[in-house]
Amino acid sequence: MNRDIQAILQERKNYLVEKFGVIEIAIFGSYARGEQGKDSDVDLIVDFKEGWKTFDNYMNLKFYLEELFGKKVDLVIKSAINPRIKPFIIEEAIYV
């Protein structure tokens, strides 16, 4: 697991709550398993406060995180995860 991604998210957590209405955010995929390569994207699960789950807010958060990490970010809203794969994703997720 890349501690830099986790540390950056932890440092910016209050900002993510205030600016984007983030309730929770977690790393999953290759970064959570410690299998990332130099070209790996960052897979994140996010959940928003009531009224903050809009397309514009989602895209603004995605762009902010991509700029912050200097990498492509796959941002998945927790409630939108396919129920068949959700248990596997949640099991490996590292919540910040």
C-alpha positions as CSV (number, residue, x, y, z in Angstrom):
1,M,0.0,0.0,0.0
2,N,1.4,3.4,-0.9
3,R,1.5,5.3,2.3
4,D,1.8,8.5,0.4
5,I,-1.7,8.3,-0.9
6,Q,-3.1,7.4,2.5
7,A,-1.1,10.1,4.2
8,I,-2.2,12.8,1.7
9,L,-5.8,11.8,2.1
10,Q,-5.5,11.9,5.9
11,E,-3.9,15.4,5.7
12,R,-6.6,16.7,3.5
13,K,-9.6,14.9,5.1
14,N,-11.0,18.0,6.8
15,Y,-10.8,19.9,3.5
16,L,-12.5,17.1,1.6
17,V,-15.4,17.2,4.2
18,E,-15.7,21.0,4.0
19,K,-15.2,21.6,0.3
20,F,-16.8,18.4,-1.2
21,G,-19.1,17.0,1.6
22,V,-17.2,13.8,1.8
23,I,-18.4,11.5,4.7
24,E,-15.9,8.8,4.1
25,I,-13.2,7.9,1.6
26,A,-11.3,4.7,1.1
27,I,-8.5,3.3,-1.1
28,F,-9.1,0.0,-2.8
29,G,-7.5,-1.9,-5.7
30,S,-3.8,-2.1,-6.5
31,Y,-2.8,0.7,-4.0
32,A,-4.7,-1.0,-1.2
33,R,-3.1,-4.4,-2.0
34,G,0.4,-2.9,-2.4
35,E,0.5,-4.1,-6.0
36,Q,0.5,-0.7,-7.8
37,G,2.9,0.0,-10.6
38,K,4.1,3.4,-11.9
39,D,1.2,3.7,-14.3
40,S,-1.5,2.5,-11.9
41,D,-4.5,4.7,-11.3
42,V,-5.8,5.4,-7.8
43,D,-9.1,3.6,-7.0
44,L,-11.1,5.4,-4.3
45,I,-14.6,4.8,-2.8
46,V,-16.4,7.9,-1.6
47,D,-19.6,8.7,0.2
48,F,-21.1,12.1,0.3
49,K,-23.2,14.1,2.8
50,E,-26.9,14.5,2.0
51,G,-27.3,17.0,-0.9
52,W,-23.7,16.8,-2.0
53,K,-24.0,13.8,-4.4
54,T,-24.2,15.9,-7.6
55,F,-22.4,15.4,-10.9
56,D,-20.6,18.7,-10.6
57,N,-19.4,17.9,-7.0
58,Y,-18.3,14.4,-8.0
59,M,-16.3,15.7,-11.0
60,N,-14.8,18.6,-9.0
61,L,-13.6,16.1,-6.4
62,K,-12.2,13.7,-9.1
63,F,-10.3,16.5,-10.8
64,Y,-9.0,17.8,-7.4
65,L,-7.7,14.3,-6.4
66,E,-6.1,13.8,-9.8
67,E,-4.2,17.0,-9.5
68,L,-3.3,16.3,-5.9
69,F,-1.9,12.8,-6.7
70,G,-0.6,13.5,-10.2
71,K,-2.4,10.3,-11.4
72,K,-5.7,9.2,-12.9
73,V,-8.3,8.6,-10.2
74,D,-11.2,6.1,-10.5
75,L,-13.7,7.5,-8.0
76,V,-16.6,5.2,-7.1
77,I,-19.6,6.3,-5.1
78,K,-20.1,3.6,-2.4
79,S,-23.9,3.3,-3.1
80,A,-23.2,2.7,-6.8
81,I,-20.9,-0.3,-6.4
82,N,-22.3,-3.5,-8.1
83,P,-23.7,-5.6,-5.2
84,R,-22.0,-8.7,-6.6
85,I,-18.5,-7.2,-6.2
86,K,-19.1,-4.8,-3.3
87,P,-18.1,-7.3,-0.6
88,F,-14.7,-7.9,-2.2
89,I,-14.1,-4.2,-2.7
90,I,-15.1,-3.3,0.8
91,E,-13.0,-6.1,2.3
92,E,-9.8,-4.7,0.8
93,A,-10.7,-1.0,1.3
94,I,-8.5,1.1,3.5
95,Y,-10.6,3.8,5.1
96,V,-9.0,7.2,5.8
